Amino acid sequence: MLDRFRPPDARDEPRVVGYCAACDNEIYVGDYIYRTYDDDMVHEECLRDYAEQFIVEEKGRINSKREIE
């Protein structure tokens, strides 16, 4: 029988399975994540920040000479 007045314990908390490579926050069982080729786990909402930090060399408007200004 469930005891709704029982205080919560560790079994009631979601299980942490890792940490996001972009924000360093916990990743829980059931979270939607991306796994990179380097085996990093990244929250869906952190993917853009991760890409800008680890993939993008430079960004800006490109001109006709293929230079970024």
Residue, then its C-alpha position, 0 to 999 in steps of 0.5 A: m500500500l502506498d503511503r502518501f505521507r511518507p517522506p521522499d527518499a533517494r529512490d524517488e529522485p530521477r537517476v543522473v546518468g551524466y552531465c551536459a558537455a555544454c552547460d555542465n548540468e545533470i542529465y537524467v534518465g528520460d531526458y532528450i539529449y544529443r550524443t556527439y562523435d566524441d561521446d559527449m552528451v548535450h541537452e537538446e536546448c544546449l546544442r547551439d551553444y555546444a556547436e558554437q563553442f566546439i565546432v564553429e571557427e568563426k561566424g559572420r556575414i560572408n562576402s563574394k570572396r568567401e571571406i567572413e566579415 
